[in-house]
Amino acid sequence: MTQDTINKILQFRDDRNWRQFHNPKDLAISISLEAAELLEVFQWSAEDVKCTEKMDKIREELADVINYCVLMADACDLDLDEIVQAKIKRNNEKYPVELAKDSKEKYDQLKLR
């Protein structure tokens, strides 16, 4: 995501004077609610795990989740690039390629094969 996109999300909020309503608790709730709406797209989809016929709805709900994540990072004064890069680093340490490749095991269950 570019800084321009982040700025547009924040500008949308600021143009409506909604920052006053965006505290971390309510934004966390909103992220969870939008994630549930994304999950709802897949409910009862049987073997169609990609739900290709519902891609427009997937795009819309995923965008809502991302928008709220941007707003949450702003409300908490967190740099998105910094926190994502730090998480990638931690995940690389927890899931080294030689142990994690082709495995769905959680990091504490990984073993040499």
N, C-alpha and C positions, 0 to 999 in steps of 0.2 A: 504494500500500500504506500502510495506516495504521500509526501507531506502536503501536497496540494489537495489530495482527497481528504486527508485528516482535517485540513483547514476548512474545507467545504462543509464537513459534518459539524464542526464547531461553529461555523458561521450560521448555518441553519438554526442551530440552537440559540445563538446569541441574537439573531434577528428577531426571534420570538420572545426573548428575555426569559428563557426556560432554565438558565443556569441555576437560578434560585431554587429550583425544584430537584436539581440533580445532585443528591448526596450519595455517598457510596452505598448505603443500605438500599435505597430505592433503585439505584442503578444495578446493583447485584440482583435484586428481585427481577428487574426488567430483563436482564441477561438470561436468567433462568426461565422466565416465561417465554421469551422468544425462542430459546433453545427447545423448549417443550413444543412450541408450534412447529419448529423444524422437525422434531421427532414425530409429530403427528402425521406428517407427510408419509412416513414409512409404516404407520400403523395399518395392519391388515393387508399388507402388500404381498403376503405369501412368499413365493419364490422370486418375485421381482424386487430384489434387494437394492437395485439402483433407481427404481421408480422413474425411469426415463420419460414416461408420459407426464410426470409431475415436475419436470425440471424448472419451469417458470416459478412454481411455488417454492421449490428448494432455493432458487436464486433469491427470491424475495425474503424468505425467512432467514437465510444465511446472512444477507445484507443487514437485516435488523439486528442480528446477534453482533455482527462486527461493529455496526454503528454504536450500539450500547457499550461495547468494549472500549471503543475510542473515547466515549464520554466518561466511562469509569476511570480510564487512565488519566484523563484530564482532571477529573474531580479529585483524584488521589495524587496529582502532580507527579505522575510516572511517565517516563519516556518509553513509548511502545517498542521502539527499536532496541533500546537497552535491555528491557526486561525479556523480550523474545530472544535476543542473542544470549543472555545469561541462561535462559531455560534450555536453549539448544546445547550450550556447553555442558550444563548439568546432565541432560539426557545422554549426550555422548559419553560422559563418564559412567553413567548408570547402565548404559546399553552399548558396550563396546562391540564393534562389528564382529569380531571373532567369536563372541558368545551369542549375540542377538540375531545375527543374520538367519533368516528363514525360521525364526522362532517367535511364537506368540506369548512366551512366558514373561511374567513380570520380572523385573530386574533382580529381585532377591531369589528367584528360582532358576536363573540361568546357570548352565553348566557347560563345561567344555565337552565337545562331542568328538 
